[in-house]
């Protein structure tokens, strides 16, 4: 899509009062007025004004370059164990960026039951004890009108989030006098809330809906955040005189009919017009009297990050004039990359309290962020890591990496710029007064950054090794785990190889070391963990590390040739289970697959997204569970590897 596109992307963020970070000390509750009241932003006001703003946004808006597009996965870390009570068995929780802030996933457990979302149904499995494992109930969506994506679970309820395709009840659209067909994105993001007091008969008690495609969500206690993207037919809006309704939403606890957002309730960011909506809503699921509150803003919505008191929305913005480039200013003169406009990242902050939000500040930094891990609020400051420039240039506009520290008004308070020229950020992790940054082009520099003095961030040390890390996970205050790819260089070009896991020792911050590493397979090996942190199971207490992986390995002939550009042949899909400690490093203790020998025989050179692919691994007490769409398998972490298998298909 370019600036002449006929459509709009609308980003809807459905929120409930959820703090996202556990602070170092007590959290002061912010003073929050209702969204849209006294927030200092102008109102769109009318449909005609809305069209004028869209025309202006179309003129200036451009999609960010694909080189930097990375999954937002997608948010300090929670991936250890949770426990219902002292007498109940401990169990693993979803690996999240911020401790205490749950993130929706396709598999959850409460310590007794296992919950799984597939494309057509949600299953509830009595998982513990494994000897009594059985399917308890199914919530089926066979009519094709709703597709589960992921879910949350707590003691009272199951919240299934997904896409609905039935828009027949939405507000009717005026007929086009010019015969222009209206494209309506036939999707609704739905959060279906079930009472699960009786696991054999889950009871639907509430539906929260926003018109658009599901993006992401968060939950703390009874408060829920959901984000969605919504496409709007800009071409028809600008061509037709008849007024088209705003985006639709519904809270079934209060309204049977869908409501639309009036243009008089939409506000916008004057300096950052983009063809997007940011819709912000909040609800406390424990409060039956609280309606789904909603506020709508024109002009934002790429990456969302939140602290206990603030919601941040980061938006990439391209400057009007592109940077000029000569062929001699490229690493590959025969392949001159296009002249790309310089980019900034604009950050909008909203105060949050009890499901209500209010716009409170806006800031801007050079460059673009990688994903939500690029932002972190700590001790009253927002830290943000960006990459600016183009990594294939050789002049002053080549890529550089930066860290900015913003104050309470989102003004730049401190900065560290120009890190690793000609490279870009592959992963970032903020941990208290430190940050860890991995950049890459030919080698993998791991930078250790000191943020103790917000006005003067500095580099403490760096380690350059082959390969790169896509995801960094804390082990303890002096060690961090990197998950990524090994790499080999040939004529100034690097080619990724197998999946690499490394344990970095940063006890001496001036000289970080790669204490241990292991490489899985050869070129072609991949894991969802490299794109989605929720695929990781890690427990330092249990010395346990596990994740799903698809392994490709070279044949003996390929090994003899040592062709680093050649892909291996498929050999395995399943879970790799490691024991990890600081004495011996990574010890592979188990490889678990749901594939049968017949599947292996049919595989050939490659593999696909089979229903037997293991997607998640979790623990309840001392039992390890692997989950695919077709099976749940359970085996003890220690002792005999006796396995209990539960088929899940009908």
C-alpha positions in Angstrom: 0.0 0.0 0.0 1.3 3.5 -0.8 0.1 7.0 -0.1 -2.4 6.7 -3.1 -4.1 3.7 -1.6 -7.8 3.6 -1.8 -8.2 2.4 1.8 -7.6 3.1 5.4 -6.2 1.0 8.1 -8.0 1.6 11.4 -6.4 0.4 14.6 -8.8 -0.3 17.3 -7.5 -0.8 20.8 -10.0 -2.2 23.3 -8.7 -1.7 26.8 -9.6 -2.5 30.3 -7.7 -1.1 33.2 -4.6 -3.2 33.1 -1.1 -2.2 34.5 1.6 -3.7 32.2 4.7 -3.5 34.3 5.5 -4.3 37.9 7.2 -1.2 39.2 10.1 -1.0 41.6 8.0 0.7 44.2 4.4 1.7 44.9 2.4 2.9 42.0 0.7 6.3 42.2 -2.7 6.1 40.6 -3.0 8.8 37.9 -5.8 11.2 37.8 -7.9 10.3 34.7 -10.9 12.0 33.2 -13.2 10.2 30.8 -11.6 9.7 27.4 -12.3 12.6 25.1 -12.7 15.1 27.9 -10.1 17.8 28.6 -7.4 15.9 26.8 -6.2 18.9 24.8 -6.8 17.3 21.4 -9.0 18.9 18.7 -12.2 17.2 17.7 -12.9 15.9 14.2 -16.4 17.3 14.7 -18.1 16.5 11.4 -18.1 14.2 8.5 -16.9 17.0 6.1 -14.0 17.8 8.4 -13.2 14.1 8.6 -12.9 13.9 4.8 -10.6 16.9 4.8 -8.4 15.3 7.3 -8.3 12.1 5.3 -7.3 14.0 2.2 -4.4 15.6 4.1 -3.4 12.2 5.6 -3.4 10.6 2.2 -1.0 13.2 0.9 1.6 12.6 3.6 1.1 8.9 4.6 3.4 6.1 3.4 3.9 2.6 4.6 7.2 2.1 6.5 9.9 0.2 4.5 9.5 -3.6 4.7 13.1 -4.1 5.8 12.2 -3.0 9.3 8.8 -4.7 9.6 9.0 -7.2 12.4 6.3 -9.0 14.4 5.0 -7.0 17.3 4.5 -9.7 19.0 3.6 -9.9 19.2 5.7 -7.3 26.3 10.3 -7.4 32.5 9.4 -11.2 32.1 7.0 -13.7 33.3 7.4 -17.3 32.1 8.0 -19.2 35.3 5.4 -20.8 37.5 2.1 -19.8 39.0 0.2 -21.4 41.8 -3.4 -21.3 43.0 -2.6 -22.0 46.6 0.1 -23.6 48.8 -1.6 -27.0 48.4 -2.1 -26.8 44.6 0.6 -27.9 42.2 2.7 -25.2 40.6 2.2 -24.7 36.9 3.8 -22.8 34.1 2.3 -19.5 32.9 2.4 -17.9 29.5 5.8 -16.2 28.9 5.1 -12.5 28.9 7.2 -9.4 28.6 5.9 -7.8 31.8 5.5 -9.8 35.0 1.9 -9.8 36.3 0.5 -8.9 32.9 -1.1 -11.8 31.1 -1.0 -12.1 27.4 -3.5 -14.1 25.4 -2.3 -17.4 23.9 -3.5 -20.5 22.1 -2.9 -22.7 25.1 -3.4 -21.9 28.8 -3.6 -23.9 32.1 -4.9 -23.2 35.5 -3.0 -26.0 37.2 -5.7 -28.6 36.7 -7.3 -28.0 33.3 -5.6 -27.2 30.0 -7.4 -24.9 27.5 -6.7 -24.9 23.8 -7.9 -22.6 21.0 -7.9 -24.0 17.5 -9.4 -22.6 14.3 -12.8 -24.2 14.8 -13.1 -24.8 18.6 -11.9 -24.3 22.1 -11.1 -27.5 24.1 -11.1 -27.9 27.9 -8.9 -30.8 29.0 -8.7 -32.3 32.5 -4.9 -32.4 32.4 -3.8 -33.1 36.0 -3.1 -35.7 37.2 -1.8 -37.0 33.8 -3.0 -40.5 34.7 -6.6 -39.2 34.6 -6.2 -36.9 31.5 -9.4 -36.6 29.5 -11.3 -34.2 27.3 -13.9 -32.4 29.4 -15.7 -30.2 26.9 -15.6 -28.5 23.5 -16.9 -25.1 22.5 -17.4 -25.5 18.8 -17.7 -22.8 16.1 -18.5 -25.1 13.1 -20.7 -22.5 11.4 -17.6 -20.6 10.2 -18.9 -17.3 11.6 -16.3 -17.2 14.4 -12.7 -18.2 14.4 -10.9 -18.4 17.8 -7.4 -16.9 17.8 -6.3 -16.9 21.4 -7.6 -16.7 24.9 -7.3 -15.8 28.6 -8.2 -18.0 31.6 -8.7 -17.1 35.3 -10.5 -18.7 38.2 -13.9 -17.5 37.0 -13.9 -17.2 33.3 -12.6 -18.1 29.9 -12.2 -15.2 27.4 -11.9 -16.4 23.8 -10.8 -13.7 21.4 -11.2 -14.2 17.7 -12.6 -13.1 14.4 -16.3 -13.0 13.5 -17.5 -12.8 9.9 -21.2 -12.0 10.4 -21.8 -8.3 9.8 -25.5 -8.5 8.9 -26.5 -6.6 12.1 -24.1 -3.6 11.5 -25.5 -0.3 10.5 -26.7 -0.3 6.9 -24.7 1.7 4.4 -26.2 4.4 2.1 -26.4 3.3 -1.5 -23.9 4.8 -3.9 -25.4 7.2 -6.4 -22.3 6.8 -8.6 -22.3 3.0 -8.4 -19.2 2.8 -6.4 -19.0 -0.6 -4.6 -18.3 -0.3 -0.9 -15.7 -2.6 0.5 -16.5 -3.5 4.1 -13.9 -5.6 5.8 -16.1 -8.5 6.8 -14.5 -9.0 10.2 -15.3 -8.3 13.8 -13.0 -8.8 16.6 -14.9 -10.6 19.4 -14.1 -11.3 23.0 -16.5 -14.1 24.1 -16.6 -14.3 27.9 -17.6 -17.7 29.3 -18.4 -18.7 32.9 -16.4 -21.9 33.5 -17.6 -22.8 37.0 -18.8 -26.0 35.4 -16.0 -27.1 33.1 -18.3 -29.6 31.3 -20.8 -26.8 30.4 -19.0 -23.4 29.7 -21.7 -20.7 29.7 -21.4 -17.7 27.4 -22.3 -14.6 29.5 -21.0 -11.6 27.5 -19.7 -10.5 24.1 -17.5 -7.5 23.4 -17.1 -6.6 19.8 -15.2 -4.1 17.7 -15.3 -3.9 13.9 -11.9 -4.8 12.5 -9.2 -7.5 12.6 -7.7 -8.7 15.8 -4.2 -7.4 16.6 -3.3 -8.1 20.3 -4.5 -8.1 23.9 -3.6 -8.0 27.6 -5.3 -8.9 30.8 -4.7 -8.2 34.5 -7.2 -9.6 37.0 -10.6 -8.8 35.7 -9.4 -6.1 33.2 -8.9 -6.8 29.6 -7.2 -5.0 26.6 -7.9 -6.0 23.0 -6.5 -4.3 19.9 -7.8 -4.6 16.4 -7.1 -3.1 12.9 -10.0 -2.0 10.8 -10.0 -1.2 7.0 -12.1 1.7 5.8 -13.0 2.5 2.2 -11.2 5.8 1.8 -11.9 6.0 -1.9 -15.6 5.9 -1.4 -15.5 8.2 1.6 -13.7 10.9 -0.5 -15.8 10.3 -3.7 -19.3 10.1 -2.2 -21.4 12.8 -0.6 -23.5 10.5 1.5 -22.1 10.1 5.1 -20.8 6.7 5.9 -21.0 5.5 9.6 -18.0 5.2 11.8 -16.7 1.9 13.1 -19.1 -0.3 15.0 -18.9 -1.8 18.4 -21.1 -3.7 20.9 -21.2 -4.8 24.5 -23.9 -7.5 24.8 -24.4 -6.8 28.5 -26.0 -3.4 27.6 -26.8 -3.4 23.9 -28.4 -5.9 21.5 -27.7 -3.6 18.5 -24.3 -2.4 17.3 -23.4 1.2 18.0 -21.2 3.4 15.8 -18.8 6.1 16.8 -20.1 9.6 15.8 -17.5 11.9 14.2 -18.3 14.4 17.0 -16.6 12.0 19.4 -13.4 11.4 17.3 -10.3 13.4 18.2 -7.1 13.7 16.2 -3.4 14.4 16.6 -2.8 17.6 14.5 0.9 17.0 13.8 0.7 13.4 13.0 -2.2 12.7 10.7 -2.4 9.2 9.3 -5.2 7.3 7.8 -5.8 5.3 11.0 -8.1 5.3 13.9 -6.9 4.6 17.4 -10.0 3.3 19.3 -9.5 3.0 23.1 -12.0 1.2 25.3 -12.1 -0.2 28.8 -14.2 -2.5 30.9 -13.9 -4.4 34.2 -15.3 -7.9 33.7 -16.0 -8.2 37.4 -18.2 -5.1 37.4 -21.5 -5.9 35.7 -22.6 -2.3 35.9 -19.6 -1.0 33.9 -20.2 -0.5 30.2 -17.5 -0.8 27.6 -16.1 2.7 27.5 -14.8 3.9 24.2 -12.6 6.8 22.9 -11.5 7.2 19.3 -8.5 9.1 17.9 -7.5 9.7 14.3 -3.8 9.2 13.5 -2.0 6.3 15.3 -1.6 2.6 15.8 1.4 0.4 15.1 3.0 -0.8 18.4 1.4 -0.7 21.8 3.2 -0.8 25.2 1.8 -0.2 28.6 3.1 0.3 32.2 0.9 0.1 35.3 -0.3 3.7 34.8 0.3 4.5 31.1 -0.5 3.2 27.7 2.0 4.1 24.9 1.3 4.0 21.2 4.3 4.2 18.9 3.9 5.3 15.3 6.5 5.3 12.5 6.4 8.6 10.5 8.3 9.3 7.3 9.7 12.7 6.6 8.5 14.4 3.4 11.8 14.6 1.5 13.5 11.2 0.7 17.2 10.9 1.3 19.2 11.1 -2.0 21.6 8.4 -2.8 24.3 7.7 -5.4 25.3 4.2 -6.6 28.7 4.6 -5.0 27.1 5.1 -1.6 25.8 1.5 -1.5 27.4 -1.7 -0.3 26.2 -3.2 -3.5 26.5 -0.5 -6.3 24.8 -2.8 -8.8 21.8 -3.1 -6.6 21.1 0.4 -5.4 18.3 0.4 -2.8 15.5 2.9 -3.3 15.9 6.4 -1.8 13.8 6.1 1.3 12.6 9.0 3.4 14.1 9.4 6.8 11.8 8.2 9.6 10.9 9.2 13.1 8.9 7.4 15.8 6.1 9.4 17.5 5.0 8.2 20.9 1.6 9.0 22.3 1.0 8.4 26.0 -2.4 7.9 27.7 -3.0 7.8 31.5 -4.9 4.8 32.6 -7.0 4.2 35.8 -9.9 1.8 36.4 -10.7 1.4 32.7 -10.7 5.1 31.9 -7.9 6.7 29.8 -6.9 10.2 28.8 -4.3 11.5 26.4 -1.5 13.0 28.5 1.7 13.6 26.3 3.3 13.2 22.9 7.0 12.7 22.1 9.2 12.0 19.1 12.5 10.3 18.5 14.6 9.7 15.4 14.4 6.2 13.8 11.9 3.4 14.0 11.4 0.8 16.6 11.5 -3.0 16.2 8.5 -4.1 18.3 7.0 -3.6 21.8 10.3 -4.8 23.4 11.8 -1.6 22.1 9.9 0.4 24.7 10.2 0.3 28.5 9.0 2.6 31.3 11.2 2.6 34.4 11.4 5.0 37.4 9.4 7.7 35.7 11.2 7.6 32.3 10.4 6.0 29.0 13.3 4.3 27.3 13.1 3.5 23.6 15.5 1.8 21.1 15.4 2.7 17.4 17.2 2.1 14.1 17.6 5.0 11.7 18.9 5.1 8.2 19.4 2.4 5.6 21.8 -0.5 6.3 22.8 -0.8 2.7 24.1 2.7 2.4 27.8 3.6 3.0 27.5 7.4 3.5 26.4 9.3 6.6 22.8 8.1 6.1 23.7 4.4 6.7 21.8 2.7 9.4 22.6 3.5 13.0 21.0 2.4 16.3 20.0 4.5 19.2 18.6 4.6 22.7 16.6 7.6 23.9 15.4 8.3 27.5 12.3 10.5 27.6 11.1 12.4 30.7 7.6 12.7 32.2 6.6 15.0 29.4 8.1 12.7 26.7 10.9 15.2 26.0 14.3 13.7 25.2 16.2 13.7 28.5 19.1 11.6 27.5 20.3 9.8 24.3 22.9 7.4 23.0 23.1 7.5 19.2 25.2 6.0 16.4 25.5 2.4 17.8 26.7 -0.2 15.3 26.7 1.7 12.0 25.6 -0.3 8.9 23.6 -2.7 11.1 20.1 -2.8 12.5 18.5 -4.0 15.7 17.4 -7.6 15.9 16.4 -7.7 19.6 16.3 -5.5 22.6 15.7 -6.2 26.3 15.5 -3.6 29.1 16.2 -4.9 32.6 16.2 -2.2 35.3 19.1 0.1 34.9 20.5 -2.0 32.0 19.6 -2.7 28.4 20.8 -5.4 26.1 20.8 -4.8 22.4 21.6 -7.1 19.5 22.4 -5.7 16.1 23.4 -7.6 13.0 24.7 -7.5 9.4 27.6 -9.9 9.3 28.3 -10.6 13.0 26.2 -10.4 16.1 27.3 -7.6 18.5 25.6 -7.9 21.9 25.8 -4.4 23.5 25.4 -3.9 27.3 24.0 -0.5 28.0 24.0 1.5 31.3 20.9 3.5 31.9 21.4 4.3 35.6 21.9 8.0 34.7 18.9 8.7 32.5 20.5 11.9 31.1 23.6 10.0 30.0 23.1 6.4 28.8 26.3 4.8 27.8 27.8 1.5 26.4 29.4 -0.6 29.1 30.7 -3.4 26.9 30.1 -5.4 23.7 30.6 -8.9 22.4 30.9 -9.7 18.7 30.2 -13.3 17.7 28.7 -15.0 14.6 25.0 -15.1 14.2 22.3 -13.1 15.9 19.5 -13.2 18.6 15.9 -12.6 17.6 14.8 -12.8 21.2 16.5 -12.1 24.6 15.2 -13.7 27.8 16.5 -12.9 31.3 18.1 -15.8 33.2 19.1 -13.8 36.2 20.6 -10.4 36.9 24.0 -11.5 35.4 23.0 -13.8 32.6 20.7 -13.5 29.6 19.6 -16.1 27.1 19.6 -15.4 23.4 17.5 -17.3 20.8 18.3 -16.7 17.1 20.3 -18.1 14.2 23.9 -19.1 13.7 25.5 -17.3 10.7 28.4 -17.9 8.3 29.9 -15.2 6.1 30.9 -15.4 2.4 32.3 -12.4 0.5 31.0 -9.8 3.0 27.5 -11.5 3.0 26.2 -13.4 6.0 23.9 -16.4 5.6 21.9 -17.7 8.5 22.3 -21.4 9.4 20.8 -23.4 12.2 18.9 -22.2 15.3 21.3 -20.9 17.9 20.8 -20.7 21.7 23.3 -18.9 23.8 23.8 -18.0 27.4 25.6 -14.7 27.9 27.5 -13.9 31.1 27.3 -10.2 31.8 28.6 -10.2 35.4 31.5 -8.2 34.0 29.6 -5.6 32.0 32.7 -4.4 30.3 33.4 -7.8 28.9 30.2 -9.8 28.2 30.9 -13.4 27.3 29.1 -16.2 25.5 29.3 -18.7 28.3 27.5 -21.5 26.5 25.9 -22.1 23.2 24.2 -24.9 21.2 23.1 -24.9 17.5 20.1 -26.9 16.3 20.1 -28.2 12.7 21.3 -26.4 9.7 20.0 -23.8 7.3 16.2 -23.9 7.2 15.7 -24.8 10.9 13.2 -22.5 12.5 11.1 -22.0 15.7 8.0 -20.0 16.5 10.0 -18.7 19.5 12.1 -16.6 17.1 8.9 -14.7 16.2 6.7 -15.2 19.2 8.0 -15.1 22.8 5.0 -17.0 24.0 6.3 -20.2 22.5 9.0 -20.4 25.2 8.8 -22.5 28.4 11.5 -21.5 30.9 11.8 -22.3 34.6 15.1 -21.4 36.3 14.0 -23.3 39.4 13.3 -26.5 37.5 16.4 -25.8 35.3 14.0 -26.3 32.4 14.0 -24.8 28.9 11.8 -26.0 26.1 10.3 -24.7 22.8 8.8 -26.1 19.6 11.3 -26.4 16.6 11.3 -27.6 13.0 14.7 -29.0 12.2 16.4 -29.1 8.8 19.7 -30.9 8.5 22.3 -31.3 5.7 22.9 -34.6 4.0 26.3 -36.1 4.1 26.9 -34.8 0.6 26.0 -31.3 1.7 28.2 -31.5 4.7 31.1 -32.4 2.4 30.4 -29.4 0.2 30.0 -27.0 3.1 27.7 -24.8 1.0 26.5 -22.3 3.5 23.8 -21.1 1.1 22.2 -24.6 0.9 19.1 -25.5 2.9 19.0 -28.8 4.8 16.3 -31.5 4.6 13.4 -31.8 7.1 14.2 -34.2 9.9 12.1 -33.3 12.9 9.2 -31.3 14.3 8.4 -31.2 17.9 9.7 -30.0 21.3 13.4 -29.7 22.3 13.7 -30.0 26.0 16.9 -28.8 27.8 18.3 -28.7 31.3 20.0 -25.3 31.7 22.3 -24.4 34.6 25.4 -22.2 35.0 27.7 -25.2 35.4 27.0 -27.3 32.3 25.0 -25.0 30.2 22.5 -26.5 27.7 21.9 -30.2 28.1 19.4 -31.7 25.7 17.3 -34.1 27.8 14.4 -34.9 25.5 13.0 -34.6 22.0 9.3 -35.0 21.7 7.3 -35.3 18.5 3.6 -35.9 17.7 4.5 -37.1 14.2 4.5 -40.8 13.4 6.9 -42.6 11.2 4.5 -42.5 8.4 4.5 -38.7 8.6 8.3 -38.7 8.4 8.3 -41.0 5.4 5.9 -38.7 3.6 7.9 -35.5 4.5 10.3 -35.4 1.6 12.6 -32.4 1.7 10.3 -30.1 3.6 7.4 -29.8 6.1 4.3 -27.8 6.6 1.9 -26.5 9.3 0.6 -29.9 10.2 -2.1 -30.4 12.8 0.4 -32.7 14.5 3.0 -30.0 15.0 3.7 -29.2 18.6 2.9 -25.6 19.3 3.2 -25.2 23.0 4.9 -26.9 26.0 3.8 -26.4 29.6 4.2 -28.0 33.0 1.9 -28.8 35.9 3.8 -30.0 38.9 6.5 -32.4 37.6 4.6 -33.3 34.4 5.6 -31.9 31.0 2.7 -31.5 28.5 3.2 -31.0 24.8 0.2 -29.7 22.8 -0.6 -29.9 19.1 -4.0 -29.6 17.4 -4.3 -33.4 17.3 -2.8 -34.5 20.6 -1.8 -33.7 24.2 1.1 -35.8 25.4 2.2 -35.9 29.0 5.4 -37.3 30.5 7.3 -36.9 33.8 10.2 -34.5 33.8 12.2 -36.9 35.8 12.3 -40.7 36.0 10.9 -43.1 33.3 9.7 -41.5 30.1 6.3 -43.1 30.2 3.9 -41.2 28.0 0.2 -40.6 28.3 -1.4 -39.5 25.0 -4.8 -37.9 24.6 -6.2 -37.6 21.0 -8.1 -34.3 20.6 -9.7 -34.7 17.2 -13.4 -35.7 16.8 
